[in-house]
Amino acid sequence: MHIGLIGGIGPAATDFYYRGLIDRHVAAGIPLDVTICHADVREMSRNLMGKNPGRQAEIFVKLVERMKAAGAKAAAITSMGGHFCVKELVAISPLPILNAIPEVDAALALRNLKKIGIIGTRTVMETKLYGGISSVEVVLTEGADLDQVHGNYVEMATVGRVTEAQRRVFFEASHRLVARGAEAIMLGGTDLFLAFTGHDPGFTVIDCAEIHVDAIYAKSAA
């Protein structure tokens, strides 16, 4: 199936999805048919901070219309942060939207966990990933950790690079969630792979974006 990807939010996240789909298709010997349209991460950040999901959905739907014109049969947002407007986008999209949130919740249910922590943008953390996680209890990020994780995440995602100081913020906030009972930490921001890949943080990590890429691949390989 020809898949459309909303990319650019941020650049490293787009690359993560694209490479992930390429690797899965090559391993299966199945050609990848994909169209990627670029969205502005700064514009999305403004709408996220301004609590304006409707406006962002209108921006995304124009990209989905272009994907449909190019032959795509379904579309996906290559960003957990970008899913803050997914309900609004689903309602107006001319193509089916491959929503990450139900896929993540289903994957968590299979792991038989009781409690998890989530790190990502402020909205991701405060809404327990947009209110879509029902299969497990979420330990909320609080206080200074909420501000620091959000601020460092947005800075990292915007430029597509991580600093050691940013990595420490993510790891230390996650360890405090584990100390409060979280059995695993869910990466609720796609770009967090920049901080975690190749490092052992000392706790179990569940990557939402990997789950989403698997789900997109299942559709694109059909």
Secondary structure, 3 states (H helix, E strand, C coil): CCEEEEECCCHHHHHHHHHHHHHHHHHHCCCCCEEEEECCHHHHHHHHHCCCHHHHHHHHHHHHHHHHHHCCCEEEECCCHHHHHHHHHHHHCCCCECCHHHHHHHHHHHCCCCEEEEECCHHHHHCCCCCCCCCCEEECCCHHHHHHHHHHHHHHHHHCCCCHHHHHHHHHHHHHHHHCCCCCEEECCHHHHHHHCCCCCCCCEEEHHHHHHHHHHHHHCC
